[in-house]
């Protein structure tokens, strides 16, 4: 997958900032994980669209039963529209 040049430049800039702020082996591991995370998000976005990808990517680790039920109900309509409203609520 080829990323748009502006996206690549922005991500590279963020990585350079991390390295300047704290140059360490741990930072390099974090950067590796961040790159993997970005690649995963890009695949989700390509497959499901941006709103649904954000919903999947930003999901809470756990929810109350009421919160989970409300989110499940909100996904029964137009996926893009419902996903966008969920993302806006985060």
N, CA and C atoms as a LAMMPS dump frame, in Angstrom:
ITEM: TIMESTEP
0
ITEM: NUMBER OF ATOMS
270
ITEM: BOX BOUNDS ff ff ff
-5.0000000000000000e+02 5.0000000000000000e+02
-5.0000000000000000e+02 5.0000000000000000e+02
-5.0000000000000000e+02 5.0000000000000000e+02
ITEM: ATOMS id mol type element x y z
1 1 1 N 0.837 -1.167 0
2 1 2 C 0 0 0
3 1 3 C 0.891 1.243 0
4 2 1 N 0.572 2.168 -0.864
5 2 2 C 1.336 3.415 -0.951
6 2 3 C 0.514 4.513 -0.289
7 3 1 N 1.1 5.171 0.692
8 3 2 C 0.424 6.25 1.392
9 3 3 C 0.587 7.555 0.629
10 4 1 N -0.409 8.445 0.725
11 4 2 C -0.237 9.763 0.114
12 4 3 C 0.994 10.442 0.7
13 5 1 N 1.692 11.216 -0.099
14 5 2 C 2.945 11.844 0.325
15 5 3 C 2.764 12.696 1.573
16 6 1 N 1.669 13.465 1.642
17 6 2 C 1.466 14.323 2.814
18 6 3 C 1.287 13.492 4.076
19 7 1 N 0.604 12.354 3.971
20 7 2 C 0.405 11.488 5.13
21 7 3 C 1.747 10.915 5.57
22 8 1 N 2.533 10.46 4.622
23 8 2 C 3.836 9.902 4.941
24 8 3 C 4.712 10.949 5.617
25 9 1 N 4.729 12.165 5.086
26 9 2 C 5.539 13.225 5.668
27 9 3 C 5.09 13.559 7.08
28 10 1 N 3.795 13.611 7.306
29 10 2 C 3.281 13.919 8.639
30 10 3 C 3.686 12.832 9.633
31 11 1 N 3.523 11.601 9.264
32 11 2 C 3.887 10.499 10.155
33 11 3 C 5.384 10.501 10.423
34 12 1 N 6.163 10.733 9.4
35 12 2 C 7.614 10.779 9.58
36 12 3 C 8.003 11.913 10.514
37 13 1 N 7.337 13.035 10.391
38 13 2 C 7.597 14.177 11.271
39 13 3 C 7.301 13.806 12.727
40 14 1 N 6.207 13.115 12.966
41 14 2 C 5.866 12.69 14.321
42 14 3 C 6.913 11.724 14.885
43 15 1 N 7.394 10.839 14.067
44 15 2 C 8.431 9.896 14.509
45 15 3 C 9.705 10.652 14.865
46 16 1 N 10.07 11.602 14.031
47 16 2 C 11.271 12.398 14.322
48 16 3 C 11.12 13.163 15.633
49 17 1 N 9.921 13.682 15.897
50 17 2 C 9.664 14.372 17.162
51 17 3 C 9.85 13.43 18.348
52 18 1 N 9.307 12.237 18.236
53 18 2 C 9.473 11.252 19.314
54 18 3 C 10.947 10.977 19.584
55 19 1 N 11.698 10.812 18.526
56 19 2 C 13.136 10.529 18.686
57 19 3 C 13.867 11.696 19.344
58 20 1 N 13.482 12.926 18.987
59 20 2 C 14.113 14.099 19.607
60 20 3 C 13.742 14.226 21.081
61 21 1 N 12.494 13.939 21.402
62 21 2 C 12.016 14.089 22.773
63 21 3 C 12.646 13.065 23.715
64 22 1 N 12.814 11.847 23.23
65 22 2 C 13.341 10.793 24.1
66 22 3 C 14.005 9.716 23.247
67 23 1 N 15.276 9.852 23.035
68 23 2 C 16.025 8.879 22.254
69 23 3 C 16.406 7.71 23.158
70 24 1 N 15.779 6.571 22.917
71 24 2 C 16.089 5.381 23.705
72 24 3 C 15.644 4.139 22.946
73 25 1 N 16.053 3.01 23.445
74 25 2 C 15.633 1.739 22.847
75 25 3 C 14.12 1.569 22.99
76 26 1 N 13.584 1.989 24.133
77 26 2 C 12.136 1.911 24.34
78 26 3 C 11.379 2.76 23.332
79 27 1 N 11.911 3.932 23.011
80 27 2 C 11.279 4.801 22.023
81 27 3 C 11.265 4.127 20.659
82 28 1 N 12.343 3.453 20.305
83 28 2 C 12.392 2.757 19.018
84 28 3 C 11.368 1.62 18.966
85 29 1 N 11.176 0.927 20.076
86 29 2 C 10.133 -0.113 20.129
87 29 3 C 8.755 0.523 19.959
88 30 1 N 8.545 1.649 20.637
89 30 2 C 7.282 2.363 20.515
90 30 3 C 7.041 2.786 19.072
91 31 1 N 8.055 3.274 18.419
92 31 2 C 7.938 3.695 17.018
93 31 3 C 7.58 2.509 16.13
94 32 1 N 8.187 1.352 16.37
95 32 2 C 7.836 0.148 15.604
96 32 3 C 6.359 -0.199 15.793
97 33 1 N 5.898 -0.15 17.036
98 33 2 C 4.493 -0.453 17.316
99 33 3 C 3.582 0.584 16.675
100 34 1 N 3.993 1.832 16.702
101 34 2 C 3.211 2.897 16.097
102 34 3 C 3.072 2.687 14.591
103 35 1 N 4.159 2.323 13.937
104 35 2 C 4.11 2.054 12.498
105 35 3 C 3.17 0.884 12.198
106 36 1 N 3.229 -0.17 13.012
107 36 2 C 2.311 -1.305 12.845
108 36 3 C 0.861 -0.854 13.047
109 37 1 N 0.658 -0.004 14.038
110 37 2 C -0.674 0.507 14.33
111 37 3 C -1.213 1.322 13.151
112 38 1 N -0.374 2.179 12.597
113 38 2 C -0.787 2.966 11.433
114 38 3 C -1.12 2.067 10.251
115 39 1 N -0.325 1.047 10.035
116 39 2 C -0.584 0.125 8.926
117 39 3 C -1.918 -0.595 9.137
118 40 1 N -2.189 -0.997 10.365
119 40 2 C -3.456 -1.649 10.674
120 40 3 C -4.62 -0.702 10.425
121 41 1 N -4.5 0.526 10.909
122 41 2 C -5.575 1.503 10.699
123 41 3 C -5.792 1.753 9.209
124 42 1 N -4.719 1.878 8.451
125 42 2 C -4.841 2.112 7.007
126 42 3 C -5.598 0.97 6.33
127 43 1 N -5.327 -0.267 6.747
128 43 2 C -6.037 -1.413 6.172
129 43 3 C -7.52 -1.386 6.552
130 44 1 N -7.81 -1.072 7.813
131 44 2 C -9.209 -0.962 8.244
132 44 3 C -9.939 0.12 7.455
133 45 1 N -9.289 1.254 7.279
134 45 2 C -9.889 2.377 6.556
135 45 3 C -10.171 2.002 5.1
136 46 1 N -9.234 1.33 4.486
137 46 2 C -9.404 0.93 3.094
138 46 3 C -10.559 -0.069 2.952
139 47 1 N -10.671 -0.972 3.906
140 47 2 C -11.681 -2.024 3.813
141 47 3 C -13.072 -1.558 4.242
142 48 1 N -13.15 -0.751 5.324
143 48 2 C -14.44 -0.41 5.902
144 48 3 C -14.824 1.058 5.794
145 49 1 N -13.929 1.896 5.332
146 49 2 C -14.196 3.327 5.31
147 49 3 C -13.697 3.965 6.602
148 50 1 N -13.506 5.285 6.548
149 50 2 C -12.869 5.977 7.673
150 50 3 C -13.699 5.93 8.957
151 51 1 N -15.012 6.16 8.847
152 51 2 C -15.841 6.207 10.057
153 51 3 C -15.838 4.864 10.785
154 52 1 N -16.036 3.78 10.055
155 52 2 C -16.062 2.448 10.689
156 52 3 C -14.672 2.081 11.203
157 53 1 N -13.628 2.435 10.453
158 53 2 C -12.262 2.148 10.9
159 53 3 C -11.978 2.852 12.229
160 54 1 N -12.396 4.103 12.348
161 54 2 C -12.212 4.826 13.606
162 54 3 C -12.996 4.167 14.738
163 55 1 N -14.201 3.713 14.433
164 55 2 C -15.017 3.043 15.448
165 55 3 C -14.302 1.784 15.935
166 56 1 N -13.795 0.993 15.027
167 56 2 C -13.086 -0.236 15.402
168 56 3 C -11.788 0.075 16.137
169 57 1 N -11.063 1.025 15.638
170 57 2 C -9.741 1.346 16.173
171 57 3 C -9.798 1.999 17.547
172 58 1 N -10.809 2.839 17.752
173 58 2 C -10.905 3.593 18.993
174 58 3 C -11.846 2.948 20.013
175 59 1 N -12.203 1.698 19.801
176 59 2 C -13.137 1.022 20.706
177 59 3 C -12.589 1.008 22.134
178 60 1 N -13.494 1.237 23.066
179 60 2 C -13.125 1.192 24.476
180 60 3 C -12.745 -0.227 24.867
181 61 1 N -11.808 -0.404 25.807
182 61 2 C -11.434 -1.755 26.25
183 61 3 C -12.615 -2.513 26.847
184 62 1 N -13.511 -1.804 27.534
185 62 2 C -14.714 -2.433 28.072
186 62 3 C -15.791 -1.37 28.206
187 63 1 N -17.03 -1.824 28.212
188 63 2 C -18.173 -0.927 28.321
189 63 3 C -19.177 -1.516 29.29
190 64 1 N -20.015 -0.673 29.835
191 64 2 C -21.136 -1.188 30.612
192 64 3 C -22.094 -1.861 29.637
193 65 1 N -22.96 -2.71 30.123
194 65 2 C -23.932 -3.39 29.261
195 65 3 C -24.797 -2.387 28.509
196 66 1 N -25.185 -1.313 29.175
197 66 2 C -26.023 -0.295 28.54
198 66 3 C -25.278 0.393 27.4
199 67 1 N -24.016 0.769 27.626
200 67 2 C -23.234 1.424 26.577
201 67 3 C -23.053 0.495 25.384
202 68 1 N -22.724 -0.766 25.656
203 68 2 C -22.512 -1.731 24.575
204 68 3 C -23.793 -1.93 23.779
205 69 1 N -24.926 -2.044 24.465
206 69 2 C -26.203 -2.22 23.78
207 69 3 C -26.537 -1.035 22.9
208 70 1 N -26.306 0.164 23.385
209 70 2 C -26.575 1.365 22.596
210 70 3 C -25.706 1.407 21.349
211 71 1 N -24.453 1.012 21.458
212 71 2 C -23.556 1.04 20.292
213 71 3 C -23.972 -0.006 19.276
214 72 1 N -24.381 -1.188 19.754
215 72 2 C -24.827 -2.229 18.827
216 72 3 C -26.074 -1.772 18.08
217 73 1 N -27.006 -1.145 18.789
218 73 2 C -28.223 -0.657 18.148
219 73 3 C -27.922 0.427 17.131
220 74 1 N -26.945 1.27 17.409
221 74 2 C -26.66 2.381 16.503
222 74 3 C -26.013 1.916 15.213
223 75 1 N -25.546 0.706 15.145
224 75 2 C -24.853 0.222 13.944
225 75 3 C -25.787 -0.523 12.994
226 76 1 N -27.085 -0.513 13.25
227 76 2 C -28.003 -1.259 12.4
228 76 3 C -28.442 -0.503 11.159
229 77 1 N -28.241 0.814 11.127
230 77 2 C -28.667 1.626 9.986
231 77 3 C -27.568 1.794 8.967
232 78 1 N -27.574 2.951 8.325
233 78 2 C -26.56 3.294 7.336
234 78 3 C -25.188 3.305 8.005
235 79 1 N -24.309 2.409 7.587
236 79 2 C -23.03 2.215 8.276
237 79 3 C -22.178 3.479 8.304
238 80 1 N -22.045 4.152 7.195
239 80 2 C -21.21 5.351 7.172
240 80 3 C -21.791 6.423 8.087
241 81 1 N -23.104 6.634 7.998
242 81 2 C -23.72 7.682 8.806
243 81 3 C -23.658 7.326 10.286
244 82 1 N -23.988 6.096 10.644
245 82 2 C -23.963 5.688 12.039
246 82 3 C -22.545 5.7 12.574
247 83 1 N -21.585 5.214 11.773
248 83 2 C -20.198 5.223 12.203
249 83 3 C -19.703 6.637 12.464
250 84 1 N -20.093 7.563 11.591
251 84 2 C -19.662 8.947 11.76
252 84 3 C -20.231 9.527 13.042
253 85 1 N -21.491 9.196 13.361
254 85 2 C -22.063 9.746 14.583
255 85 3 C -21.381 9.158 15.81
256 86 1 N -20.986 7.912 15.743
257 86 2 C -20.244 7.308 16.861
258 86 3 C -18.903 7.987 17.027
259 87 1 N -18.196 8.198 15.93
260 87 2 C -16.879 8.824 15.989
261 87 3 C -16.999 10.242 16.532
262 88 1 N -18.025 10.957 16.11
263 88 2 C -18.224 12.316 16.607
264 88 3 C -18.466 12.332 18.111
265 89 1 N -19.039 11.254 18.636
266 89 2 C -19.363 11.19 20.064
267 89 3 C -18.151 10.872 20.921
268 90 1 N -17.078 10.384 20.331
269 90 2 C -15.904 10 21.123
270 90 3 C -15.215 11.238 21.656
